[in-house]
């Protein structure tokens, strides 16, 4: 779909607008927030995170762009996932975490990177809060390479 954009009087610039298929994301590979979300999801998987999901929330809220949701089986595993995600995003991508919640209790660790929010749950807490159901209209982003 092409959109006519006028940048100056009498000057036309055609911009291609990409639309997503239902259930998929139209995020550009050059989208830095998407890149951070995918790196976080892959690191969670590499650290044995289960049921790892990336939700595209850009059409639902202006507050953040993506959620990454993963389940860990123990406090130690949740800590390892959170620390490894921090290292990957901060050391490899040069991003800086804005906040962290729940690390001490380790039932729901939230890593806030502004436009990407990472939720690491134990199984019971993830089931109780049901973020995927709460944000059920969000598109799921494939994390496969």
LUMDRENDO-523364 format. One line per field, with one value per atom (N, C-alpha, C): residue number from 1; residue in three letters; x, y, z; atom name. Coordinates in nm, 4 decimals, m for minus. Each point is the difference from the previous one (the first is absolute). Layout:
LUMDRENDO-523364
seq = NUM	...
type = ALA	...
px = X	...
py = Y	...
pz = Z	...
atom = CA	...
***
This chain:
LUMDRENDO-523364
seq = 1	1	1	2	2	2	3	3	3	4	4	4	5	5	5	6	6	6	7	7	7	8	8	8	9	9	9	10	10	10	11	11	11	12	12	12	13	13	13	14	14	14	15	15	15	16	16	16	17	17	17	18	18	18	19	19	19	20	20	20	21	21	21	22	22	22	23	23	23	24	24	24	25	25	25	26	26	26	27	27	27	28	28	28	29	29	29	30	30	30	31	31	31	32	32	32	33	33	33	34	34	34	35	35	35	36	36	36	37	37	37	38	38	38	39	39	39	40	40	40	41	41	41	42	42	42	43	43	43	44	44	44	45	45	45	46	46	46	47	47	47	48	48	48	49	49	49	50	50	50	51	51	51	52	52	52	53	53	53	54	54	54	55	55	55	56	56	56	57	57	57	58	58	58	59	59	59	60	60	60	61	61	61	62	62	62	63	63	63	64	64	64	65	65	65	66	66	66	67	67	67	68	68	68	69	69	69	70	70	70	71	71	71	72	72	72	73	73	73	74	74	74	75	75	75	76	76	76	77	77	77	78	78	78	79	79	79	80	80	80	81	81	81	82	82	82	83	83	83	84	84	84	85	85	85	86	86	86	87	87	87	88	88	88	89	89	89	90	90	90	91	91	91	92	92	92	93	93	93	94	94	94	95	95	95	96	96	96	97	97	97	98	98	98	99	99	99	100	100	100	101	101	101	102	102	102	103	103	103	104	104	104	105	105	105	106	106	106	107	107	107	108	108	108	109	109	109	110	110	110	111	111	111	112	112	112	113	113	113	114	114	114	115	115	115	116	116	116	117	117	117	118	118	118	119	119	119	120	120	120	121	121	121	122	122	122	123	123	123	124	124	124	125	125	125	126	126	126	127	127	127	128	128	128	129	129	129	130	130	130	131	131	131	132	132	132	133	133	133	134	134	134	135	135	135	136	136	136	137	137	137	138	138	138	139	139	139	140	140	140	141	141	141	142	142	142	143	143	143	144	144	144	145	145	145
type = UNK	UNK	UNK	UNK	UNK	UNK	UNK	UNK	UNK	UNK	UNK	UNK	UNK	UNK	UNK	UNK	UNK	UNK	UNK	UNK	UNK	UNK	UNK	UNK	UNK	UNK	UNK	UNK	UNK	UNK	UNK	UNK	UNK	UNK	UNK	UNK	UNK	UNK	UNK	UNK	UNK	UNK	UNK	UNK	UNK	UNK	UNK	UNK	UNK	UNK	UNK	UNK	UNK	UNK	UNK	UNK	UNK	UNK	UNK	UNK	UNK	UNK	UNK	UNK	UNK	UNK	UNK	UNK	UNK	UNK	UNK	UNK	UNK	UNK	UNK	UNK	UNK	UNK	UNK	UNK	UNK	UNK	UNK	UNK	UNK	UNK	UNK	UNK	UNK	UNK	UNK	UNK	UNK	UNK	UNK	UNK	UNK	UNK	UNK	UNK	UNK	UNK	UNK	UNK	UNK	UNK	UNK	UNK	UNK	UNK	UNK	UNK	UNK	UNK	UNK	UNK	UNK	UNK	UNK	UNK	UNK	UNK	UNK	UNK	UNK	UNK	UNK	UNK	UNK	UNK	UNK	UNK	UNK	UNK	UNK	UNK	UNK	UNK	UNK	UNK	UNK	UNK	UNK	UNK	UNK	UNK	UNK	UNK	UNK	UNK	UNK	UNK	UNK	UNK	UNK	UNK	UNK	UNK	UNK	UNK	UNK	UNK	UNK	UNK	UNK	UNK	UNK	UNK	UNK	UNK	UNK	UNK	UNK	UNK	UNK	UNK	UNK	UNK	UNK	UNK	UNK	UNK	UNK	UNK	UNK	UNK	UNK	UNK	UNK	UNK	UNK	UNK	UNK	UNK	UNK	UNK	UNK	UNK	UNK	UNK	UNK	UNK	UNK	UNK	UNK	UNK	UNK	UNK	UNK	UNK	UNK	UNK	UNK	UNK	UNK	UNK	UNK	UNK	UNK	UNK	UNK	UNK	UNK	UNK	UNK	UNK	UNK	UNK	UNK	UNK	UNK	UNK	UNK	UNK	UNK	UNK	UNK	UNK	UNK	UNK	UNK	UNK	UNK	UNK	UNK	UNK	UNK	UNK	UNK	UNK	UNK	UNK	UNK	UNK	UNK	UNK	UNK	UNK	UNK	UNK	UNK	UNK	UNK	UNK	UNK	UNK	UNK	UNK	UNK	UNK	UNK	UNK	UNK	UNK	UNK	UNK	UNK	UNK	UNK	UNK	UNK	UNK	UNK	UNK	UNK	UNK	UNK	UNK	UNK	UNK	UNK	UNK	UNK	UNK	UNK	UNK	UNK	UNK	UNK	UNK	UNK	UNK	UNK	UNK	UNK	UNK	UNK	UNK	UNK	UNK	UNK	UNK	UNK	UNK	UNK	UNK	UNK	UNK	UNK	UNK	UNK	UNK	UNK	UNK	UNK	UNK	UNK	UNK	UNK	UNK	UNK	UNK	UNK	UNK	UNK	UNK	UNK	UNK	UNK	UNK	UNK	UNK	UNK	UNK	UNK	UNK	UNK	UNK	UNK	UNK	UNK	UNK	UNK	UNK	UNK	UNK	UNK	UNK	UNK	UNK	UNK	UNK	UNK	UNK	UNK	UNK	UNK	UNK	UNK	UNK	UNK	UNK	UNK	UNK	UNK	UNK	UNK	UNK	UNK	UNK	UNK	UNK	UNK	UNK	UNK	UNK	UNK	UNK	UNK	UNK	UNK	UNK	UNK	UNK	UNK	UNK	UNK	UNK	UNK	UNK	UNK	UNK	UNK	UNK	UNK	UNK	UNK	UNK	UNK	UNK	UNK	UNK	UNK	UNK	UNK	UNK	UNK	UNK	UNK	UNK	UNK	UNK	UNK	UNK	UNK	UNK	UNK	UNK	UNK	UNK	UNK	UNK	UNK	UNK	UNK
px = 0.0842	m0.0842	0.0900	m0.0204	0.0811	m0.0796	0.0696	m0.0617	0.0661	m0.0787	0.0511	0.0340	0.1249	0.0450	0.0585	m0.0437	0.0544	0.0962	0.1273	0.0996	0.0202	m0.0245	0.0100	m0.1146	m0.0400	m0.1045	0.0441	m0.0897	0.0211	0.1048	0.0397	0.0936	m0.0688	m0.0022	m0.0633	0.1066	m0.0184	0.0865	m0.0912	0.0271	m0.0803	0.0697	m0.0739	0.0522	m0.0789	0.0711	m0.0681	m0.0365	m0.1271	m0.0477	m0.0218	0.0675	m0.0133	m0.1094	m0.0812	m0.1035	0.0298	m0.0354	0.0286	m0.1164	0.0335	m0.1032	m0.0539	m0.1247	m0.0546	0.0870	0.0270	0.0776	0.1499	0.0484	0.1439	0.0335	0.1279	0.0442	0.0598	m0.0242	0.0576	0.1240	0.0595	0.1153	0.1158	0.0668	0.1152	0.1194	0.0861	0.1189	0.0917	m0.0164	0.0838	m0.0621	m0.1047	m0.0670	0.0833	0.0666	0.0875	m0.0747	m0.1240	m0.0766	m0.0273	m0.0345	m0.0230	0.1294	0.1106	0.1283	0.0285	m0.0219	0.0225	m0.0944	m0.1268	m0.0975	0.0401	0.0440	0.0395	0.1265	0.0959	0.1214	m0.0375	m0.0845	m0.0422	m0.0704	m0.0876	m0.0721	0.0958	0.0954	0.0956	0.0892	0.0406	0.0817	m0.0817	m0.1271	m0.0858	m0.0068	m0.0171	m0.0037	0.1325	0.1111	0.1324	0.0237	m0.0697	0.0119	m0.1148	m0.0542	m0.1054	m0.1321	m0.0244	m0.1312	m0.1038	m0.1182	m0.1059	m0.1085	m0.0714	m0.1148	0.0352	0.1102	0.0463	m0.0852	m0.0531	m0.0905	0.0424	m0.0045	0.0181	m0.1332	m0.0530	m0.1266	0.0264	m0.0573	0.0102	m0.1195	0.0268	m0.1058	m0.0115	0.0713	0.0050	m0.1363	m0.0896	m0.1322	m0.0979	0.0400	m0.0903	0.0287	0.1246	0.0368	0.1191	0.0024	0.1168	0.1100	m0.0226	0.0912	0.1259	m0.0156	0.1135	m0.0329	0.1035	m0.0176	m0.0122	0.0816	0.0028	0.0066	m0.0653	0.0166	0.0739	0.0925	0.0586	m0.0440	m0.0586	m0.0506	0.0637	0.0522	0.0622	m0.0238	0.0073	m0.0177	0.1293	0.0343	0.1130	m0.0498	0.0815	m0.0436	0.0536	0.0901	0.0557	0.0467	0.0202	0.0517	0.1363	0.0849	0.1336	m0.0093	m0.0895	m0.0143	m0.0535	m0.0979	m0.0535	0.1093	0.0830	0.1115	0.0984	0.0327	0.0936	m0.0559	m0.1273	m0.0601	0.0063	m0.0374	m0.0024	0.1402	0.0995	0.1366	0.0564	m0.0277	0.0498	m0.0684	m0.1282	m0.0698	0.0605	0.0236	0.0648	0.1342	0.0822	0.1316	m0.0131	m0.0898	m0.0155	m0.0469	m0.0977	m0.0535	0.0947	0.0648	0.0877	0.1374	0.0611	0.1364	0.0028	m0.0902	0.0025	m0.0721	m0.1118	m0.0784	0.0134	0.0680	0.0219	m0.1234	m0.1007	m0.1213	0.0169	m0.0818	0.0089	m0.1367	m0.0042	m0.1255	m0.0451	m0.1292	m0.0561	m0.0446	m0.0322	m0.0453	m0.0122	m0.0055	m0.0199	m0.0899	m0.0923	m0.0914	m0.0060	m0.0200	m0.0266	0.1195	0.1204	0.1184	0.0153	m0.0213	0.0180	m0.1009	m0.1276	m0.1041	0.0091	0.0395	0.0243	m0.1209	m0.1163	m0.1189	m0.0382	0.0267	m0.0248	0.1079	0.0986	0.1058	m0.0347	m0.0052	m0.0313	0.1236	0.0446	0.1122	m0.0560	0.0175	m0.0574	0.1087	m0.0128	0.0907	m0.0736	m0.1035	m0.0749	m0.1006	0.0409	m0.0926	m0.0103	0.0848	m0.0063	m0.0049	m0.0995	m0.0131	0.0047	0.0892	0.0223	m0.0580	m0.0852	m0.0672	0.0487	0.0668	0.0484	m0.0775	m0.0762	m0.0904	0.0386	m0.0412	m0.0085	m0.1344	m0.0189	m0.1176	m0.1321	m0.0093	m0.1242	m0.0365	0.0983	m0.0264	m0.0380	0.0647	m0.0358	m0.1444	m0.0372	m0.1366	m0.1004	0.0324	m0.0905	m0.0252	0.1055	m0.0153	m0.0429	0.0343	m0.0454	0.0215	0.1227	0.0264	m0.0380	0.0220	m0.0349	m0.1504	m0.0799	m0.1455	m0.0394	0.0623	m0.0290	0.0281	0.1089	0.0385	m0.0288	m0.1138	m0.0365	m0.0078	m0.0198	m0.0072	0.1384	0.1035	0.1362	0.0425	0.0758	0.0552	0.1202	0.0121	0.1170	0.1059	0.1221	0.1121	0.0797	0.0325	0.0811	0.1413	0.0536	0.1352	0.1014	m0.0456	0.0907	0.0980	0.1230	0.1016	m0.0354
py = m0.1149	0.1149	0.1229	0.0936	0.1217	0.1158	0.0870	0.1170	0.1229	0.0969	0.1238	0.0950	0.0384	0.0910	0.1234	0.1153	0.1242	0.0598	0.0034	0.0561	0.1485	0.0463	0.1409	0.0275	0.1246	0.0282	m0.0472	m0.0624	m0.0501	m0.1112	m0.0576	m0.1120	m0.1211	m0.1091	m0.1224	m0.1034	m0.0645	m0.1104	m0.1177	m0.1124	m0.1191	m0.0840	m0.0339	m0.0802	m0.1290	m0.1119	m0.1277	m0.0295	m0.0312	m0.0357	m0.1500	m0.0679	m0.1444	m0.0339	m0.0952	m0.0473	m0.1440	m0.0369	m0.1353	m0.0925	m0.1262	m0.1009	m0.0218	m0.0425	m0.0261	m0.0994	0.0315	m0.0886	0.0105	0.0907	0.0178	0.1456	0.0289	0.1367	0.0549	0.1290	0.0648	0.0789	m0.0310	0.0756	m0.0146	0.1080	0.0030	m0.0629	m0.0707	m0.0556	0.1083	0.1237	0.1085	0.0680	m0.0554	0.0530	m0.0363	0.0988	m0.0341	m0.0629	0.0402	m0.0601	m0.1471	m0.0307	m0.1394	m0.0800	0.0566	m0.0692	m0.0334	0.0960	m0.0250	m0.1072	0.0060	m0.1002	m0.1395	m0.0122	m0.1305	m0.0523	0.0887	m0.0418	m0.0494	0.0733	m0.0411	m0.1356	m0.0196	m0.1270	m0.1155	0.0218	m0.1065	m0.0329	0.1022	m0.0237	m0.0776	0.0337	m0.0751	m0.1465	m0.0249	m0.1382	m0.0715	0.0697	m0.0600	m0.0359	0.0674	m0.0261	m0.0866	m0.0790	m0.0981	0.0601	0.1234	0.0585	m0.0758	m0.0145	m0.0738	0.0958	m0.0437	0.0750	0.1470	0.0242	0.1361	0.0610	0.1193	0.0683	0.1464	0.0530	0.1434	0.0542	0.0991	0.0629	0.1397	0.0288	0.1317	0.0833	0.1003	0.0804	0.1398	0.0256	0.1355	0.0536	m0.0853	0.0464	0.0098	m0.0470	m0.0038	0.1039	0.0460	0.0954	0.0846	0.1258	0.0831	m0.0114	m0.0775	m0.0056	m0.0819	m0.1123	m0.0847	m0.0710	m0.0565	m0.0638	m0.1519	m0.0623	m0.1465	m0.0492	m0.1141	m0.0783	m0.1274	m0.0413	m0.1329	m0.0715	m0.1181	m0.0761	m0.1377	m0.0438	m0.1321	m0.0572	m0.1318	m0.0705	m0.0699	0.0110	m0.0730	m0.0999	m0.1002	m0.1069	0.0144	0.0959	0.0187	0.1451	0.0376	0.1343	0.0203	m0.0999	0.0081	0.0197	m0.0723	0.0128	0.1383	0.0512	0.1333	0.1061	m0.0131	0.0932	m0.0095	m0.1219	m0.0179	0.0613	m0.0250	0.0583	0.1521	0.0572	0.1462	0.0583	m0.0615	0.0505	m0.0145	m0.1119	m0.0214	0.0935	0.0266	0.0960	0.1383	0.0382	0.1289	0.0097	m0.1038	0.0018	0.0135	m0.0756	0.0041	0.1376	0.0575	0.1287	0.1154	m0.0055	0.1095	m0.0104	m0.1171	m0.0150	m0.0116	m0.0800	m0.0252	0.1076	0.0518	0.0975	0.1431	0.0178	0.1337	0.0654	m0.0803	0.0552	0.0033	0.0771	0.0115	m0.0241	m0.0884	m0.0317	0.1205	0.0303	0.1125	m0.0409	m0.1276	m0.0450	m0.1512	m0.0487	m0.1431	m0.0133	m0.0939	m0.0269	m0.1501	m0.0394	m0.1387	m0.0927	0.0527	m0.0860	m0.0772	0.0661	m0.0643	m0.1120	0.0264	m0.1013	m0.1104	0.0359	m0.0945	m0.0828	0.0577	m0.0664	0.0662	0.1296	0.0773	0.1076	m0.0196	0.0991	0.0822	0.1301	0.0907	0.0835	m0.0061	0.0812	0.1052	0.1257	0.1108	0.0664	m0.0141	0.0663	0.1088	0.0559	0.1079	m0.0528	m0.0160	m0.0478	m0.1524	m0.0683	m0.1458	m0.0327	m0.0801	m0.0421	m0.1525	m0.0536	m0.1440	m0.0508	m0.1013	m0.0605	m0.1433	m0.0292	m0.1345	m0.0519	m0.1055	m0.0519	m0.1385	m0.0341	m0.1413	m0.0473	m0.1292	m0.0550	0.0454	m0.0062	0.0347	0.1476	0.0882	0.1432	0.0361	m0.0617	0.0271	m0.0417	m0.1146	m0.0480	0.0930	0.0458	0.0860	0.1334	0.0652	0.1318	m0.0055	m0.1030	m0.0198	0.1185	0.0493	0.1167	m0.0218	m0.1212	m0.0261	0.0123	m0.0355	0.0158	0.1464	0.0675	0.1415	0.0822	m0.0320	0.0679	m0.0913	m0.0655	m0.0986	0.0526	0.1300	0.0574	0.0279	m0.0152	0.0273	m0.1074	0.0421	m0.0941	m0.0701	m0.1268	m0.0780	0.0091	0.0251	0.0145	m0.1306	m0.0522	m0.1208	0.0311	m0.0888	0.0221	m0.0900	m0.0766	m0.0876	0.0850	m0.0474	0.0723	0.0014
pz = 0.0000	0.0000	0.0000	m0.0890	m0.0081	0.0569	0.0679	0.0605	m0.0586	m0.0412	m0.0572	0.1142	0.0093	0.1045	m0.0673	0.0391	m0.0562	0.1010	m0.0391	0.0901	m0.0260	m0.1199	m0.0373	m0.0950	m0.0134	m0.0981	m0.1381	m0.0704	m0.1354	m0.0092	0.1103	m0.0048	0.0602	m0.0725	0.0475	0.0324	0.1115	0.0385	0.0291	m0.0631	0.0241	0.1065	0.1031	0.1092	0.0025	0.0043	0.0057	0.1444	0.0210	0.1329	0.0024	0.0912	0.0085	0.0982	m0.0370	0.0902	0.0356	0.1194	0.0474	m0.0296	m0.0202	m0.0088	0.1397	0.0124	0.1336	0.0759	0.1256	0.0858	m0.0147	m0.0859	m0.0159	0.0197	0.0085	0.0197	m0.1278	m0.0266	m0.1171	0.0379	0.1134	0.0469	m0.0972	m0.0219	m0.0889	0.0700	m0.0760	0.0628	0.0554	m0.0451	0.0496	0.1226	0.0540	0.1186	0.1232	0.0652	0.1127	0.1175	0.0237	0.1091	m0.0296	m0.1236	m0.0379	0.0146	m0.0412	0.0130	0.1461	0.0902	0.1427	0.0532	m0.0422	0.0451	m0.0461	m0.1248	m0.0528	0.0675	0.0253	0.0718	0.1396	0.0696	0.1347	m0.0046	m0.0973	m0.0120	m0.0268	m0.0880	m0.0321	0.1191	0.0739	0.1201	0.1035	0.0156	0.0924	m0.0430	m0.1293	m0.0492	0.0241	m0.0245	0.0203	0.1460	0.0896	0.1434	0.0509	m0.0907	0.0288	0.0437	m0.0408	0.0231	m0.0806	0.0550	m0.0693	m0.0463	m0.1025	m0.0523	m0.0244	m0.0679	m0.0259	m0.1108	0.0272	m0.0925	m0.0120	m0.1224	m0.0228	m0.0500	0.0704	m0.0376	m0.0548	m0.1165	m0.0637	0.0465	0.0821	0.0606	m0.0604	m0.1086	m0.0565	m0.0401	m0.0441	m0.0414	0.1166	0.1179	0.1143	0.1068	0.0079	0.1041	m0.0446	0.0388	m0.0303	0.1058	0.1038	0.1137	m0.0298	m0.0679	m0.0358	m0.1299	m0.0645	m0.1304	0.0089	0.0841	0.0056	0.1435	0.0232	0.1217	m0.0396	0.0836	m0.0095	0.1269	m0.0146	0.1133	m0.0030	0.1156	0.0089	0.1390	0.0088	0.1265	0.0383	0.1286	0.0557	0.1019	0.0274	0.0903	0.1419	0.0216	0.1335	0.0161	0.1229	0.0287	m0.0663	0.0091	m0.0585	m0.1524	m0.0642	m0.1441	m0.0379	0.0735	m0.0272	0.0144	0.1036	0.0180	m0.1162	m0.0403	m0.1109	m0.1286	m0.0286	m0.1203	0.0047	0.1133	0.0099	m0.0145	0.0623	m0.0092	m0.1411	m0.0653	m0.1359	m0.1001	0.0196	m0.0865	0.0196	0.1240	0.0275	m0.0714	0.0120	m0.0649	m0.1512	m0.0591	m0.1456	m0.0471	0.0685	m0.0440	0.0321	0.1144	0.0396	m0.0655	0.0060	m0.0521	m0.1521	m0.0557	m0.1441	m0.0819	0.0532	m0.0763	0.0523	0.1116	0.0536	0.0598	0.0334	0.0598	0.1516	0.0653	0.1457	0.0608	0.0971	0.0684	0.0813	m0.0087	0.0748	0.1396	0.0168	0.1303	0.0059	0.1228	0.0238	0.1219	m0.0056	0.1118	0.0228	0.1251	0.0331	0.0069	m0.0115	m0.0019	0.1314	0.1109	0.1306	0.0214	m0.0320	0.0191	m0.1042	m0.1211	m0.1095	m0.0402	0.0079	m0.0547	m0.1325	m0.0087	m0.1218	m0.0056	m0.0842	m0.0180	m0.1236	0.0174	m0.1095	m0.0305	m0.1255	m0.0466	m0.0942	0.0345	m0.0770	m0.0828	m0.1311	m0.0935	m0.0774	0.0584	m0.0637	m0.0993	m0.1251	m0.1019	m0.0038	0.0747	0.0133	0.1487	0.0391	0.1389	0.0024	0.0829	0.0072	0.1310	m0.0112	0.1159	0.0139	0.1101	0.0285	0.1204	m0.0206	0.1017	0.0461	0.1235	0.0335	m0.0559	m0.0079	m0.0686	0.0632	0.1305	0.0699	m0.0209	0.0103	m0.0132	m0.1431	m0.0966	m0.1403	m0.0271	0.0502	m0.0181	0.0683	0.1197	0.0761	m0.0711	m0.0483	m0.0610	m0.1464	m0.0710	m0.1366	m0.0931	m0.0082	m0.0846	m0.1458	m0.0505	m0.1399	m0.0220	0.1008	m0.0110	0.0157	0.0951	0.0224	m0.1251	m0.0677	m0.1237	m0.1196	0.0024	m0.1010	m0.1424	m0.0166	m0.1347	m0.0582	0.0810	m0.0481	m0.0995	m0.0973	m0.0967	0.0611	m0.0287	0.0434	m0.1080	0.0434	m0.0912	0.0030	m0.1167	m0.0082	0.0493	0.0845	0.0497	m0.0693	m0.0979	m0.0748	m0.0813	m0.0117	m0.0787	m0.1450
atom = N	CA	C	N	CA	C	N	CA	C	N	CA	C	N	CA	C	N	CA	C	N	CA	C	N	CA	C	N	CA	C	N	CA	C	N	CA	C	N	CA	C	N	CA	C	N	CA	C	N	CA	C	N	CA	C	N	CA	C	N	CA	C	N	CA	C	N	CA	C	N	CA	C	N	CA	C	N	CA	C	N	CA	C	N	CA	C	N	CA	C	N	CA	C	N	CA	C	N	CA	C	N	CA	C	N	CA	C	N	CA	C	N	CA	C	N	CA	C	N	CA	C	N	CA	C	N	CA	C	N	CA	C	N	CA	C	N	CA	C	N	CA	C	N	CA	C	N	CA	C	N	CA	C	N	CA	C	N	CA	C	N	CA	C	N	CA	C	N	CA	C	N	CA	C	N	CA	C	N	CA	C	N	CA	C	N	CA	C	N	CA	C	N	CA	C	N	CA	C	N	CA	C	N	CA	C	N	CA	C	N	CA	C	N	CA	C	N	CA	C	N	CA	C	N	CA	C	N	CA	C	N	CA	C	N	CA	C	N	CA	C	N	CA	C	N	CA	C	N	CA	C	N	CA	C	N	CA	C	N	CA	C	N	CA	C	N	CA	C	N	CA	C	N	CA	C	N	CA	C	N	CA	C	N	CA	C	N	CA	C	N	CA	C	N	CA	C	N	CA	C	N	CA	C	N	CA	C	N	CA	C	N	CA	C	N	CA	C	N	CA	C	N	CA	C	N	CA	C	N	CA	C	N	CA	C	N	CA	C	N	CA	C	N	CA	C	N	CA	C	N	CA	C	N	CA	C	N	CA	C	N	CA	C	N	CA	C	N	CA	C	N	CA	C	N	CA	C	N	CA	C	N	CA	C	N	CA	C	N	CA	C	N	CA	C	N	CA	C	N	CA	C	N	CA	C	N	CA	C	N	CA	C	N	CA	C	N	CA	C	N	CA	C	N	CA	C	N	CA	C	N	CA	C	N	CA	C	N	CA	C	N	CA	C	N	CA	C	N	CA	C	N	CA	C	N	CA	C	N	CA	C	N	CA	C	N	CA	C	N	CA	C	N	CA	C	N	CA	C	N	CA	C	N	CA	C	N	CA	C	N	CA	C	N	CA	C	N	CA	C	N	CA	C	N	CA	C
***
